[in-house]
Amino acid sequence: MTPPKLTEVADGISVHAVSALDARFLYGEIFEGGTYAGISLPDDPFVVDVGANIGLFTLFVKQRRPRARVLAFEPLPELVAALRANAARFGLDGVEAHDVALGAEASDGVSFRYYPLLPSSSTRYPQDQGQLKELLGRSFPPRVVERMFQGRETTVRVDRLSRYLGTERPVDLLKIDAVGSELDILRGIDERQLPLVRTVVIDAQDVRGRVAELCAYLTEMGLEPNVLTPPAAAGDDGLNCLIHAVRP
């Protein structure tokens, strides 16, 4: 396992990261691009960060709501190490990091494709990444894109989100950035827990009608979904979408 290294992501701001390219993109998307600017949270929210990566969204939440309790889920060992190092570096209390993937059913030894140069695109479903490769090919030479997607197979444990939620405390925000596993994650919430989920924000690629399928399921959950184009995704032919769903 490659240990995370301190990486400067903006002037005077460094975080523990595995890939400098990926960390700088994520930092710009979250902190500078306004991707999550429209999210409203109470003063002491309960937030679930699925696909937490190196913890930048968790940091974003804690800087705005210091009293937030955050459950962060990230299955890949290199990224979990960076997530925990960043939580310590920035003194984030009330953050629980779980080194597990989430899905519709619990299972051990599930195969994931891990991309060391582009860890935010690591996925359980690498067969769905053709459009992303084509999109990146507009900005990078073919040999660079090929290097970005030189990955290795790893196995992770998958659990259901329902095991971590309980039946009483509302989930003020469920954020999902899981590269193809979004619907599996939602199906991993027990029916009796669905009314607890107040807001869901999903960063999704619209591959094979995925966004429409997610919106239909969110509607079944009693939420009202709205599909947005993230600022960083302008000009990508609608591949990358942000679904913001709230309970009326």
N, C-alpha and C positions, 0 to 999 in steps of 0.2 A: 504493500500500500504506500502510495506517495503521500508524505505528510503535507498538510497545508502550509503555505508560506504567506507572510504579510505582503499584501499587494496594495499599492496606491490606486484607489478607484476614482478619486477626485482630489483637488488641491488640498493637501493637509489631512486627507482621510484615507486610512489604510484598514483593510480587513484581512482576515485569514481566508485564503482562497486556494483552490486547486488549479484553476485556469484563470490567468489574468484577463484574457479576452472575454471570457464568459462573465467574470465578476464585474468588469467595467460595464458590460452591456446591461446586466441586471441592475446594477446601481443606478445607471442612467434611466432605465425604464421605471424603476420604483421611486427614486428620490427626485429626479429631475424632469422626467417626462410626464408626470401627472397621471400615470396609468390608474392608480388607486385613489386619486384625489376626491372622487365622488362618494367615497364610503363614509357613512355616518356611524359613530360609535358612542356609547355612553362613557362615563368617566372611568368605570371599572369593568370593562367588558371581558367576556369569555370568548377567546378567539382560538380557532382550530386552523393551523397552517399545515396543509397537506402538500407535500412536495416542497419542503422547506428549503432544500438546497443548502447553501452556506449560512442561511439565517437572515438574509437582508430584509425580507418582508416582516419577519418577527421584530427586527430592529426598528423598522419603519413604524410598526404598531406601538412598540414600547416607548419610542421617542415622543409620540403624540399622546399616548395614554399610559403613563408610567405605572398605573395600578392594574393594568391588564394582566389577566392570566392567560398564558398561551400554551397550547399543546401543539408541539411541532413534530411532524412525521417526515422522516427521510431515511430510506432503506440502504443507501450506498455508503459504505464505510468511510471513504475519503471525505464525502460531503458532511456526514455526521460529525466527523472529527473537526472540520472547519466550523460547523454550526456551533458546537459546544465551545470551541476556542473563542468564537466571536461573542457568544453570550457572556463568557468570562471577561473578555477584553472590554466590553461595554458595560459590565456590571448589571446585566439583565436578570433581575430576580423574577420569580413567578413564571419562569419558562421551563417546561418539561420537554425534553427532546427524546423521542422514541425512535430507535433504529429499526424500523419495520415499514414495509409497504402496506397500503390499504387496498382492499378489494371487496368483492361481493361475498367471497368465502375464504375462510382461513385455510392456509396451506403452507407447507414447508418446501424449500428447495425450488422456488419459482425462478425461472430464467429471466434475467434482465440484460439488456445491452448497455454497457457503460462506455461513454465517450470521454476520455480524459481531457481533450481539448475543448469539448463542448458539453460539459456535464449537465447543463440544464436541458439538453435534448435526450438524455439517457431515458430508456423506455422499456416497458414490457412488450411493446408492439413495434419493433423496428421496421416491419414491413410497410408501415403507413407513412414513412418519412420521405418518400420520393418527391413530393411537392416542396417540402422544406429544402431539400438539396437543390432543386431547380431554382428556388427563390434565392438562396445564398449564392448560387452560381452567377447571379446578376451583379454581385458586389465583390466576389472573390474569384481568383483564377481557379480553374478546375483542380489543379494539384492541391490547392489550399483546402478546398471543399472536401476533397478525398481524404486529406489528413484529419480534418475535423470529425469525419465519420469513421475513422479507424478506431473501432471499439473492441471491447472484449466482453465475453459472456461472464456473468457472475450470477450467483443464486442468492435469493433473499427470502425472508419469511414474510408472508402476507397474512394480515389479520383484518378483522372487520372493525370499522370505526365505532360501531355500537358498543363494543366492549369498553370504550374509554369515556363514554358520554354520561352515563347515568340516566336518571329519569326525572330529575327535578330542575337542575340549573339550565336556563336557556343558553343556546349558542348564539351569541350576538353576531358572530361572523364565522362562516366556514369558507376559507379560501382554498382553492384547489388549482394546482399547477402540476399536472401529473402525466402529460404527454401520452394521451390515449387511454388512460385508466379512469377517466372522470366518471363515467356512468357506473363502472364497477364500484367505485368509492361510494357513490350515492346509494347504491343498492346494498351496501354494507351497513346501512343505518336501519335499525328495527323500526317497524311501523309505529310503535307506541312512542318512539323518540322523535319522529319527524316534526310534530308540532313545536318542538323546542327550538328548531332551527329557524332563526329570524331572517338572516341574510346570507346568501351564497354568492361568491364571486369566483368564476371559473375562467382561467386562461386556457383557451382551447383552440386547436387547429381544426378547421372545418373540412375534414376528410371523410368522404363517403357519407355525407349527411349527418355528421356527428353533432353539429350545433343544434339542428332541428330536433334530434333525438333527445339531447340534453334538455332543451327547453320544454319538450313535452313531459319529460319526467319531473322536472322542477314544478311544472303546473300541477301535476298529480300530487306533488308534495304540499300543494296549497300556496305556492309562491308565485309571484308575478315576474317572469324573466324579461329582461331587456338586453338585446344584443348590441354591443358597441364595438367600434374599431379603436383599439389602443393607439395612442399617438405614435408609438414606435412602429406600428404596423401599417401606417399610411403607404399606399402604393404597392401592397403585396397581394393584390387581386383577391382580397377577402379571405386569405388563408387563416390568418391569426385573428381571433375574436375574443372579446371579453364579455362574458355573460354575467350580468348583475341582476340577481333575483331577490326580491324582498317579499316578506309576508305582509299582506295588507293589515 
